[in-house]
Amino acid sequence: MKYAPIKNQLFKKNRAKFVAQMKPKSIAVFNSNDTFTTGADSALPFEQSRDLFYLSGADQEESILVLFPDAIDPNHREILFLTETSKLIEIWYGAKYSKEEATEVSGIKTIYWLSEFEKTFYDLMTEAESVYFNTNEHYRQSVKIETREDRFIKKCKNDYPAHKWEKSGQIMQAIRGVKEPEEIEQMQTACEITNKGFRRILPFVKPGIMEYEIEAEYMHEFLRARSKGFAYTPIIASGYSACVLHYIENNKMCKDGDMLLMDVGAEYANYSSDMTRTIPVNGRFTERQKAVYNAVLRVKNEATKMLVPGNLWGEYHKEIGKIMTSELIDLGLISKADVENEDPNWPAYKKYFMHGTSHHLGLDTHDYGALKTPMKANMVFTVEPGIYIPEENMGIRIEDDVVIQKNGNPFNLMRNIPIEVEEIEDLMNS
């Protein structure tokens, strides 16, 4: 791992929150992600299961975490199973965690090798009445492959048919949505790395440059700051491409007079940042571009003020729709008649602003977190309104990452990243 070690106190707190919501005599199991091959003997870089990392800090493949708070043997109330390292593994791939290192990382005292899992798990299941399975219940989930977790669940149901089944997803959704101070610290670091990347490209962008060259500049800055790279596939979209919400080809030339939308964010210690900035390719906004940009910025600023404890996510988006409607009327993009005759299920403003304004942010870019209950302090949301005008060859989105606070004053993790028209122009022409 490139990132600085995280104190294991964070993972101890996270496990305590999960265990506090488990039913009596229940056991919970969390598996690491698979390592995916690309063909022959090559593999994609390993990405740890965010739930397992959240609860243990273990950032290694073929890991299993078992939580059993009612285990008769106190040493078996939390166990981390790992691949046993060897000289051969050390030579070819580098050493894996030793038991001592795993305890230091996770705060878990009982570390067993994977070869001991079946026997130990059988013994624990003779004491347990129910099992928490870590099924993927994210509201955006679209996984079509059978995961390591899926295979474990099928085997466990087959081997232990008399047990009851519970799901960990509801607990994880509740606890992962509210961040600990240590988590916000990692996200702040990710945002500062993103800031460095953005400041690097501002004087770099000019007419004739390719989108992928800009992507490369970001990657350079991210890697040298101890990030693995992008937290998600970056969008570097100039001209009309900015009106394609998930444009990721990044293969066009940036042309004089066009706007350039960049939805990028560095990861750090598996935590995401998520930034969008839109800048003029030639370094100067036209009056029309400035008017649309400032309209989006005003919506973002008003939306940020509404990220306070007690607000509901659904109502929040309705209020933002009203603000955006007013801005679009002022820009001449929709009329009052359009609003009066709009379909309530697809308001008039949706023609130019068709996506949501905010989502939870954390270990996943679209993180776990409650959406049907009131917002709480220490939830972290993106704020990302946009206006997309295909007929004008222009899409503008602005996005920051914001922490909800008890005092009602949202804290912007991207407060240091240039956002005002004048500052952007100055930095691009410096």
N, C-alpha and C positions, 0 to 999 in steps of 0.2 A: 504494500500500500504506500502511496506517495504522501498521504496526509499525516499530520502529527497525531500521536496517540490521543484517544479520548479517555478520560478517567472513567473507570468502571462503575463509579457511583451512579452515573446516568442509567446504565443497564440494570443495576440493582433496583433503582426506583421504578423503572418500566416493568420489570418482572413483578414487583410488589403490587403495582396497579392491576396487572392482569390477574394475578392469583387472587386478589381480593374479590373478584367477580366470578370466580369459578364455583361450581356447585360442590357440595361435600362429596368426598370419595371419588373425585374425578381427576383424570390425567390429561394433560395437553401435550401434543407433539407438533414440532415445527421442523420441517426439512429444508435444507438448502436448495437452491436452484440447481438445475442440471448445467453441465458444460456442453455447449452445442458445437457440433463439428461442422466444418465447411466442406468436407470431402477429404479423402486420403487421410493424412495424419495431422491435419490442421484443425484448430478450434477457435471459436470466437472468444474474445476476452471474457473472463468469468464475471458475472454480476450476481452478488449475493441476494437471496430472498430478503426483501426489506423487513418483513415481520421478524425473521430470525435475527437479523442484524439489530433491529430495534430492541429485542429482548436480551441479546447476548453480546453484541459487539463483535461476534465471530465473523470474520470476513474471509472465509475459506470454504472451498467446495467440499461436498460430501460430509456436511455437518448435520447433526440432529440435536435439537434441544428438547428435553423432556421436563415438564413441570408437574409435580405430584405433591401438593402441599400436605396431604394427609397420609403420606407414606409412613409406614411403621418405623423404618430406618431413617433417621434424620438426614443421613448422607444421601438419601435417594429422593429428597424433596425437589431438588433441581440437579439435573445431570446434563452435561454436554458431551456428546459422542463425536469423535474426530478420527480422521485417517491417521494411522500410526506412521510416523516418518521413518525413513531408512536411508542408508548411504546411497542406494541407487536413486531414490527420489531426490535426495539432496543434490546429487551430481547432475541429474537431467533437468529438474524443475525448480530446485531450491527447497530448502527445508520447510516443513510444515510446522504448525504450532507444537511445541512440547507441552506436556501437561501443565508445567509451571507457567509457561507463557499464556496458555489458554485461560488459566485462572486469573492471571494479571489483567488480561484483556476484558474478561467477562465478569469477574467477581464470583464465579461459580467454583466451589471447592472440589466438587466431584467431577472429574474428567475421566471418561473411559474411551477406549479405542472402539472403532466401529465394529470390530470383530466380536465385541462383547454385547452388542445391542440386542440381538434376538433373545439370548438367555436372560439378560437383565429385564428386558421389556416383558417377557412372559411372567417373570416373578412379580413384577409390579402390577401386571394386569390381574393377577390372582387376588390383589387387594382392592383394585379399583372397580367401580360400578359403571362409570361412564367415561367416554373419551371425547375430548375436544379436537375436532378435525379443522385444519387450517385451509378451508375452501376459499377460493377467490370470489368475494362478494362485492368487489368494487363496482360502483354504479356505471363505470365505463368499461368494465372488463370485456375483452373480446378474444381471449386465449383459445386457440383451436387445437393445440397440441396437448398430449398427455404429459403432465409434469411429474417430477419426482414425488411431489405431494400427492398427486392423483394416484400414482402407483402404490404408495404407502397406504392410502385410504382403502383402496380395493383389497389389498392383502389383509389389512387389519380387520375389515368387515368379514372377510372369509375365515380368518383364523379365530376370531373372537365374536361369534354371532350372538352370544348371550348378553353382550354389553349394550348399554345405551349410547347413542351418539349425540354429541352437542357440536355447536359450531363456534369457532373462535372469532369469526368475522365481526360479529356484533360488538364484542368486547374491544377488538382492535380498532374498530371504527370510532368508538367512544374515546379511547385513551390516546390513540395516535393523533387525533385531530387537535388536541391541546398540547402544546409543546412545552418541554422543560427548558429552563434557561440555557443549559448546555447545548440543546438542539438549536435554539435561536442563534447561539454563538457560531455554530457551524454554518448556518444559513447566511449569517452576516458575512462570514469569510467568503462564502461562495459568491455573494453579491459584490463584494469588493474586488474579487478576481474578475467578475463580469465588467465592473467599472473600468478596470485596467484595460480589458480587451476593447471596450467601446472607445475609450480615449485614444487607444492605439490606432484605431481605424479612421477616426474623424479626419485627420490631415492626410490620410492615405487614399481616401475615396476621391475619384475624379472621373470625368467622362472617359469612356473607353476601357475602364477596368472591368474585369470579369467578376461575377458574383462569387465564384469559387476562390478567387484570390483573396477576397474579403474574409471568407470562411477560414482560409488558411491563416490569416493574421490573427483572428480570434483564437484558433487552436494553439498557435505559437505562444500567445500570452497566457492562455489557460494552463498549458502544460508546465511552463516555467514557474508557475505559482502553486505547484503541488496538486493541481486538479488532474483527474483522469481525462478531462476534456469536456465536451458538451453534456449537459444534463439530459438533453433530448435532441432529436435530429434538428439541426438549425434551419431556419427559414431566412434566406438572403434573397429578397424579392424586389426587383426593380421594375418600374413602370407598371404595365398591366398585370404582371405576375403577383403583385401585392394584393390583387383582388381575388386571388386563389388562396383560400385560408390556410391550406396545408401544402403549399408549394415548397418542395424540398429538393428539386433538381439543382438549383443554384448554378445554372450553366449559361445564363444570358449575359450579354454585355450591358453595362450600366451606361445609359445615354444622357447626353446633355439635356437638361430640362425635366428629366424624370425624378420622381421621388423614389427612395430606396427604403423599404421596410425590412428591418432586421429583428427577428424573434429568436433570440439566442440566450443561453444562460450556462454558466459554468456549474459543474457539480463540485462538491468538496466533502470528503468523508462520507460519500453516498448521499449527501443532502443536496437538494436542488436549489438553484436560483432560476428565475424566469423573467427575462427582460424583453421588452419590445421598444425600439426607438425607430423613428422614421425621419430620414434626413434628405435634403436635396443633393442629388448627385454632383451638381456643379458648385455646391457650397453656398448657394443663395436661394432663399425661398421666393417664389413669385407672390404677388399679393393674394392670389387665389389659394395657393398652397398654404400660405401663412394663415389665412382665414379658416380653412378646414382644419389645419393642425391645431390652432388655438381653440377651436370648438371642441375637438377631441380632448385636449388638455383640460378644458373647463369641466367636461363631463367626468374625467378621471379624478379631478380634485374634489368635485362634489360627491362622487361615489366613495372616495376615501373617507370623507367625513362621516359616512353612514356605517362604517365598519366599527361598530361599538357593541359592547355586551348587551344582549337582550334582543337585538334585531334578528329578524327572520330572513334567511337567504332568499326565499321566494319573493317576499314583499320588497326586499332590497332591490331585486332586479326590476320589479314593476316601477319603482320610483325612478330608477335610472332610465327606464324607457321614456318616462315623461320628460326628463331633462334632455335626453337625446332628441326627442320629438321637437322640442323648442329650438334646439340648435339647428336641426335640419330645415326647419321652416325659415329660420334666419338666413341660412345658406342658399335658399331657393331650391332645395332638392325635393321637398314635399310641400304641399299647401295645406291650409286649414281645412279645405274641403276633403283632401285625402284623409285627414285625421277623422273628420266627422263621418266619413263613409267607410272607415277601416273595418276589417274583419277582426273581431276581438281576439281570435286565436292566432292571428298574424298581423299585428299592428303595422301601421304605415311606416314607422321608423325602421322596421325589419328589412325593408328593401335595401337600406344602406348600412345597417348594423344588425347582422343576422346571428351573431353568437352571444354567449353569455359574457358577463363582465368579470366574474370572479370564480376561482376554484381554490380549494385547499392546496397548500404547498408544503412539502416536507421531504421525506425520504423518496417519495414518488413526486414527479412534477405535478401530476393530478393525484394528490395525496388522499389517503383515507381521512375521513372526518364527517361529523354529523352535518346534515343539510336540512333536516326537517325540524330540528329543535333550535332554540335561541342560540345566537353566537355567544362564545365565551372568551374571556381574557386568555391570551397566549395562543389563540388560533392564529394561523398565518394564511392570508389570502392574497392572491394576485388581484390587481385592479387593471383591467385591460380593455377599455372601450376602443372602438374603431369606426371609421367611416370609409366605405369602399365605393368608389364611383367608377365603374368600368368605362362609362362613356367619356370620362375625362382621363382615362389611363392612369388612375391614381387610387391607391389604397393607403390609408394612414391609421396606424394603431400605436398606442402608447401604453406601456405596462410597467408597473412597479409591484414590489412585494411588500406587504404591510402586515404588521403584528397588531392584533386587537389588544388593547390595554384596559386595565380595571378603571383607570381614571377617565376613560372615554376619549383620550387623545391618541388616535392610531399612530403607530411608529413605523416610519418608512425605512425599510432596510436598504432601499436604493436612493436614499436622500442625497448621496454624493455623486450620483450619475447625472451628467448634463441632460437637461430636459427643455429649457426655455429656448425659444427661437434664436435670440441674440447670442446666447452662450454657444449654441451649436454652430452658428455661422462664424463666430470668432475663432473657435477651435479648428474648424475646417479650413480656415484661411490664415491660420497662424504660421 
